[in-house]
Structures are given as structure tokens and as C-alpha cells.
């Protein structure tokens, strides 16, 4: 089921929001410890994915070229500016609504990020939902913390997550039917490894060990595809 990971992700946000509704003022030490442990677990998942490559040249070139493109475009800043713009529009229309604030804040955290894109691609192309389930666990704990401070509006963010990640998973799954199997398998393998390095960076960021602008690495996925398209006729 191509949408399994996305559905689990959305459900965990809902469950976390319900739990957070009954919890307020969680100790800061508890929040930090939980996030650090989650970050290390995510980093381990990234390492596991990264080791799936059979060609480290493709991995390195994709990441380096992708990072150059991403830094040039500055996707990280674009995402942040878009998020602030949406937030300002919501606030200007309903400045007294805690539901609106919780919804938009959580949506920006859960939707705008590289882990959702990579996980949805993994679900659509490989029917592997590990990344999205891991993201769901992170989002679930985060929603507990957010709901305890911003209110039940956080729960509504599950629906943008369901639509956004679901569309990516379905679209990538449909495309795979029109690409030669050998080329698709090669792309999936190297895309998984390249995405794994990004997941590793996300995990280290969550753990507070690094501050890598992971969004700026996303063009690396497209670079992988370009390399495979060039290489495949020579396989």
C-alpha cells in the first residue's frame, strides 16, 4: 500500500496532539532528552540507507552538485520565507485564534522539510515506509510538545501532511511504471543512499550536534536522476 507510511505519519500527529492536549508545561529537560534520542535514532536510519549505494562516486557527486545548486537557490531560506509569509497571512486574518496559530505552526514544521519528500519517494518507488514511519514518530512527539503550548489546532496539520506526502508517493509510483526496470532500480538504490545522507544530517540537527541546511541538499535527488539518465545507455 503506497500510502501506508503517509497514513501512519498523519495518525501519529493526531495521537500526539490528543496526548498533548492533556499535558501542559512539560519539563524542558525531558523535551531535550527525548529529541536528542530521536535525533540519534534518525541518524542511524540515515547511515543504514546511505550504505545501500553501490557507487560512492554517484553519491558524492550528487550531494556536492546538489548542495551547490541548493545553496545557490537557497531553498532553505525560500522555505522559511514562505512559511513566514503564510503565517503572517493567517495571523492577519485571525490574530486571536489559537487554533489558526497551532495549525499553521505545526503544518510548517511537519510539511516543509526534506524528510517528508525523501520518505514519500521511498514509499512510492520502493513501497518502503521506514522513513515516513520514523518521521511520524518524530512528528508525534513534536505534536505533543506543540499542542501543550499552542492548543488543539496542531491536530489539523495532519491533513496537509496526508495530502502533500500522499501526492508525492502516488505520483512517484505512477512514474516508475513508465521507466525501464533496470534504470529505475539503479535510481532507487542511489536515491535511497543520497537521501540517507540527508536523513543522517536531519538526525544530527535534531540531536543538536549540527546545523546543516538540509533543504539545500534536496537538489541532490534530481542530480541522481540526471546521472542515471546519462549512465543508463552505457550500462
C-alpha positions in Angstrom: 0.0 0.0 0.0 1.7 3.1 -1.3 0.1 5.5 1.2 0.7 3.3 4.3 3.7 5.5 5.6 1.8 8.7 5.0 -1.3 7.5 6.8 0.8 6.3 9.8 2.6 9.7 9.8 -0.8 11.6 9.9 -2.2 9.3 12.6 0.8 9.8 14.9 0.4 13.5 14.6 -3.3 13.2 15.6 -2.4 10.8 18.5 0.4 13.1 19.7 -1.9 16.2 19.5 -4.6 14.4 21.6 -2.0 13.4 24.2 -0.5 16.9 24.2 -4.0 18.4 24.8 -3.9 16.9 28.3 -0.2 17.8 29.0 1.0 21.3 29.7 4.3 22.8 30.7 6.4 19.7 30.0 9.9 19.9 31.6 12.5 21.4 29.3 15.0 18.7 30.2 12.5 16.0 29.2 11.9 17.6 25.8 15.6 18.0 25.1 16.4 14.4 26.1 13.6 12.9 24.0 14.6 15.0 20.9 18.2 14.0 21.3 17.4 10.3 21.4 15.1 10.6 18.4 17.8 12.5 16.6 20.4 9.8 17.1 17.9 7.1 16.0 17.1 9.1 12.8 20.9 9.4 12.2 21.3 5.6 12.5 18.5 5.2 9.9 20.3 7.6 7.6 23.6 5.7 7.9 21.7 2.4 7.1 20.2 4.0 4.0 23.5 5.6 2.9 25.3 2.3 2.9 23.0 0.9 0.2 24.9 2.7 -2.5 27.0 0.6 -4.9 28.7 3.7 -6.4 30.1 6.2 -4.0 31.1 8.5 -6.9 27.4 8.9 -7.8 26.6 9.5 -4.1 29.4 12.2 -3.6 28.8 13.9 -7.0 25.0 14.1 -6.3 25.4 15.5 -2.9 28.1 18.1 -3.8 26.4 19.3 -7.0 23.0 19.2 -5.3 24.4 21.3 -2.4 25.9 23.8 -4.8 22.6 24.2 -6.6 20.7 24.3 -3.3 22.9 26.9 -1.8 22.8 29.0 -5.0 19.0 28.9 -5.0 19.0 28.9 -1.2 16.0 26.6 -0.8 16.3 26.7 3.0 15.6 30.5 3.0 12.8 30.1 0.4 11.1 27.6 2.6 11.5 29.8 5.7 10.3 32.9 3.9 7.3 31.0 2.5 6.4 29.7 6.0 6.6 33.2 7.5 4.5 34.6 4.7 1.8 32.0 5.2 1.9 32.5 9.0 1.6 36.3 8.6 -1.5 35.9 6.3 -3.1 33.5 8.8 -2.4 35.8 11.7 -3.5 38.9 9.9 -6.9 37.3 9.2 -7.4 35.7 12.6 -4.9 37.2 15.1 -6.8 36.0 18.1 -7.2 32.3 17.0 -5.0 29.8 18.8 -6.3 27.1 16.5 -5.0 29.0 13.5 -1.6 29.6 15.1 -1.3 25.9 16.2 -2.4 24.7 12.7 0.0 26.9 10.7 3.0 26.4 13.0 2.7 22.6 13.0 2.0 22.4 9.3 5.1 24.4 8.5 7.2 22.1 10.8 5.7 18.8 9.5 5.3 19.6 5.8 8.2 21.8 4.8 11.1 19.5 5.2 13.3 17.1 3.3 12.4 14.0 5.3 8.8 14.1 4.1 9.9 14.3 0.4 12.5 11.6 0.7 10.1 9.3 2.7 7.3 9.8 0.3 9.6 9.0 -2.7 10.7 5.9 -0.8 7.1 4.8 -0.2 6.1 5.4 -3.9 9.2 3.9 -5.5 10.1 1.1 -3.2 7.0 0.6 -1.1 9.4 1.1 1.9 7.7 3.2 4.6 10.5 3.2 7.2 11.4 6.9 6.7 7.8 8.1 6.9 7.1 6.0 10.0 10.3 7.4 11.6 9.1 10.9 10.6 5.7 10.1 12.1 7.3 9.2 15.4 9.2 12.5 15.4 6.1 14.4 14.4 4.1 12.6 17.1 6.4 13.6 19.9 6.7 17.1 18.4 2.9 17.5 18.2 2.7 16.6 22.0 5.1 19.5 22.7 3.4 21.9 20.3 -0.2 21.1 21.4 0.7 21.5 25.1 1.6 25.1 24.3 -0.3 26.1 21.1 -3.5 24.1 21.5 -5.5 21.6 19.6 -5.1 23.4 16.2 -1.9 21.4 15.9 -4.0 18.3 15.2 -5.3 19.8 12.0 -1.8 19.8 10.5 -2.2 16.0 9.9 -4.4 16.8 6.9 -1.8 18.8 4.9 0.8 16.1 5.7 -1.6 13.4 4.4 -2.3 15.3 1.1 1.3 16.6 0.4 3.2 13.3 1.1 0.4 11.2 -0.4 0.6 13.1 -3.7 4.4 12.7 -3.9 4.1 8.9 -3.1 1.3 8.3 -5.7 3.0 10.4 -8.4 6.4 8.8 -8.0 4.8 5.3 -8.0 3.0 6.1 -11.3 6.1 7.4 -13.0 8.0 4.2 -12.1 5.7 2.2 -14.3 6.9 4.0 -17.5 10.7 3.8 -16.8 12.8 0.7 -17.6 13.1 -1.6 -14.6 16.9 -1.7 -14.6 17.2 2.1 -14.7 14.5 2.5 -12.0 16.2 0.0 -9.7 19.5 1.9 -10.1 17.9 5.2 -9.4 16.1 3.9 -6.4 19.3 2.4 -4.9 21.3 5.6 -5.4 18.4 7.9 -4.4 18.0 5.9 -1.2 21.7 6.3 -0.4 21.7 10.0 -1.2 18.6 10.6 0.8 20.1 8.6 3.6 22.9 11.1 4.0 20.3 13.8 4.2 18.4 11.8 6.8 21.7 11.5 8.7 22.1 15.3 8.6 18.5 15.7 9.9 19.1 13.4 12.8 22.3 15.2 13.8 20.4 18.5 13.6 17.6 17.2 15.8 20.1 15.9 18.3 21.6 19.4 18.4 25.0 18.3 17.1 24.9 20.2 13.8 23.1 23.0 12.0 23.1 21.7 8.4 20.7 23.4 6.0 19.3 20.1 4.8 16.7 21.7 2.5 19.6 23.0 0.4 20.7 19.4 -0.3 17.4 18.3 -1.9 18.5 19.1 -5.5 20.9 16.1 -5.0 17.9 13.8 -5.6 17.4 15.4 -9.1 21.2 15.2 -9.7 21.0 11.4 -9.0 18.3 11.1 -11.6 20.3 13.1 -14.2 23.4 10.9 -13.6 21.3 7.7 -14.0 19.8 9.0 -17.2 23.3 9.8 -18.6 24.8 6.5 -17.4 22.0 4.1 -18.2 22.6 3.8 -22.0 26.2 2.7 -21.2 25.2 0.0 -18.7 
